[in-house]
């Protein structure tokens, strides 16, 4: 299977790829060894490695395979494209979340203090009176600091950014 993967796609950065769907289509075709029209469990794992450079866990693969209808022997092309598009969107979202966090972490400590948080909060809510800003920023900080250690870690920040999103989706394969 590896010998069939087009050499021009190996090592090409995502910024030079014209279309994620085109790349996903090519990977599907390469991994669908016998042109069955679906990917087996092992073929799916190889496809994820080719597209995202990481091997999905057993739990992730189980979650995806459990969504396969009994009459199908694997993941059909359209389902594969949907999953890969969702995964790419999740990857982009995580990257954007990290960029926002690092913009707030002006001293590059890997966490946000109350003062960092307050400055950011004030900059986006500058029209509110100071007393309201202090109260709201303090309350918000306590809400985001989930482990109450006095610092907002990236994990705390990411949880706050994801608040209210559907975690039951296959967006992350699990």
C-alpha positions as CSV (number, residue, x, y, z in Angstrom):
1,X,0.0,0.0,0.0
2,X,2.8,2.5,0.9
3,X,4.4,2.1,-2.5
4,X,1.2,3.4,-4.2
5,X,1.2,6.7,-2.3
6,X,2.1,9.5,-4.7
7,X,5.6,10.8,-4.0
8,X,4.5,14.4,-4.7
9,X,2.3,14.3,-1.6
10,X,4.9,13.0,0.8
11,X,6.2,15.8,3.0
12,X,4.1,18.5,1.3
13,X,3.0,21.1,3.9
14,X,-0.8,21.8,4.3
15,X,-0.3,25.4,3.1
16,X,0.7,24.1,-0.4
17,X,-2.3,21.7,-0.7
18,X,-5.1,23.1,-2.8
19,X,-7.9,21.1,-1.2
20,X,-8.2,19.0,1.9
21,X,-11.0,17.0,0.1
22,X,-8.7,16.3,-2.8
23,X,-6.0,15.1,-0.5
24,X,-8.5,13.0,1.5
25,X,-9.8,11.5,-1.8
26,X,-6.2,10.6,-2.9
27,X,-5.5,9.0,0.5
28,X,-8.7,7.1,0.4
29,X,-7.9,5.7,-3.0
30,X,-4.4,4.8,-1.9
31,X,-5.5,3.1,1.2
32,X,-8.5,1.2,-0.4
33,X,-6.2,-1.7,-1.5
34,X,-8.6,-3.7,-3.5
35,X,-10.8,-0.7,-4.7
36,X,-13.7,-2.0,-2.5
37,X,-15.2,1.4,-2.0
38,X,-14.6,1.3,1.8
39,X,-11.7,1.3,4.2
40,X,-11.2,-1.5,6.7
41,X,-10.1,-0.8,10.3
42,X,-6.4,-1.1,9.4
43,X,-6.7,0.9,6.2
44,X,-8.5,3.7,8.1
45,X,-5.6,3.8,10.6
46,X,-3.1,4.1,7.8
47,X,-5.2,6.9,6.2
48,X,-5.2,8.9,9.4
49,X,-1.5,8.5,9.7
50,X,-1.0,9.8,6.2
51,X,-3.3,12.8,6.6
52,X,-2.5,13.9,10.2
53,X,0.8,12.2,10.9
54,X,-0.4,10.4,14.0
55,X,-1.7,6.9,14.7
56,X,-5.3,7.0,16.1
57,X,-5.8,5.1,19.4
58,X,-7.8,2.0,19.6
59,X,-10.6,4.0,21.3
60,X,-10.7,6.5,18.4
61,X,-10.8,3.7,15.8
62,X,-13.5,1.8,17.8
63,X,-15.6,5.0,18.0
64,X,-15.4,5.4,14.2
65,X,-15.9,1.7,13.4
66,X,-19.0,1.5,15.7
67,X,-20.6,4.1,13.4
68,X,-20.3,1.7,10.4
69,X,-23.5,0.1,9.3
70,X,-23.6,-3.7,9.6
71,X,-24.2,-4.1,5.9
72,X,-20.9,-2.2,5.2
73,X,-17.6,-3.9,5.9
74,X,-15.8,-0.6,6.5
75,X,-15.9,3.2,6.2
76,X,-17.5,4.3,3.0
77,X,-15.9,7.2,1.0
78,X,-18.5,9.9,1.9
79,X,-18.3,9.0,5.6
80,X,-14.5,9.1,5.4
81,X,-14.6,12.6,3.8
82,X,-17.0,13.8,6.5
83,X,-14.7,12.5,9.3
84,X,-11.6,13.9,7.8
85,X,-13.2,17.3,7.2
86,X,-14.4,17.4,10.8
87,X,-10.9,16.3,12.1
88,X,-9.2,19.1,10.0
89,X,-11.7,21.6,11.4
90,X,-10.9,20.5,15.0
91,X,-7.2,20.7,14.3
92,X,-7.6,24.2,13.0
93,X,-9.8,25.2,16.0
94,X,-7.1,23.8,18.4
95,X,-4.4,25.8,16.7
96,X,-6.5,29.0,16.9
97,X,-7.2,28.4,20.5
98,X,-3.5,28.0,21.2
99,X,-2.8,31.2,19.3
100,X,-5.4,33.2,21.4
101,X,-4.0,31.7,24.6
102,X,-0.4,32.7,23.7
103,X,-1.6,36.2,22.8
104,X,-3.0,36.6,26.3
105,X,0.1,35.0,27.9
106,X,2.3,38.0,27.1
107,X,5.1,36.9,29.4
108,X,5.2,33.4,27.9
109,X,4.8,31.6,31.3
110,X,2.4,29.0,30.0
111,X,-0.4,30.2,32.2
112,X,-2.5,33.3,32.8
113,X,-2.5,35.2,36.0
114,X,-5.4,37.3,37.2
115,X,-3.6,40.4,36.0
116,X,-3.1,39.0,32.5
117,X,-6.8,38.0,32.4
118,X,-8.0,41.3,33.7
119,X,-6.0,43.3,31.1
120,X,-7.4,41.2,28.4
121,X,-10.9,41.3,29.8
122,X,-10.7,45.1,30.1
123,X,-9.4,45.6,26.6
124,X,-12.5,43.9,25.1
125,X,-14.9,45.5,27.5
126,X,-13.4,48.9,27.9
127,X,-16.8,50.8,27.8
128,X,-17.9,49.3,31.1
129,X,-17.3,51.1,34.4
130,X,-14.2,50.0,36.3
131,X,-16.2,48.6,39.2
132,X,-18.2,46.4,36.9
133,X,-15.1,45.3,35.1
134,X,-13.4,44.3,38.3
135,X,-16.3,42.3,39.5
136,X,-16.9,40.5,36.2
137,X,-13.3,39.8,35.4
138,X,-12.8,38.3,38.9
139,X,-15.9,36.2,38.6
140,X,-14.9,35.1,35.1
141,X,-11.4,34.3,36.2
142,X,-12.7,32.0,39.0
143,X,-15.0,30.2,36.5
144,X,-12.2,29.6,34.0
145,X,-9.6,28.5,36.6
146,X,-11.2,25.1,37.0
147,X,-8.6,23.6,39.3
148,X,-8.6,26.7,41.5
149,X,-4.8,26.9,41.6
150,X,-4.8,30.7,40.9
151,X,-3.5,30.3,37.3
152,X,-5.3,29.6,34.1
153,X,-3.5,26.9,32.3
154,X,-4.0,26.1,28.6
155,X,-6.2,23.2,29.6
156,X,-8.4,25.6,31.7
157,X,-8.5,28.1,28.8
158,X,-9.3,25.4,26.2
159,X,-12.2,24.0,28.4
160,X,-13.6,27.5,28.6
161,X,-13.4,28.0,24.9
162,X,-15.1,24.7,24.2
163,X,-17.9,25.3,26.8
164,X,-21.3,24.4,25.4
165,X,-20.0,22.6,22.3
166,X,-21.3,19.1,21.5
167,X,-18.7,16.7,22.9
168,X,-20.6,13.7,21.7
169,X,-19.7,14.2,18.1
170,X,-17.0,12.3,16.2
171,X,-15.2,15.6,15.7
172,X,-12.1,14.2,17.4
173,X,-12.8,10.6,16.3
174,X,-13.9,9.7,19.8
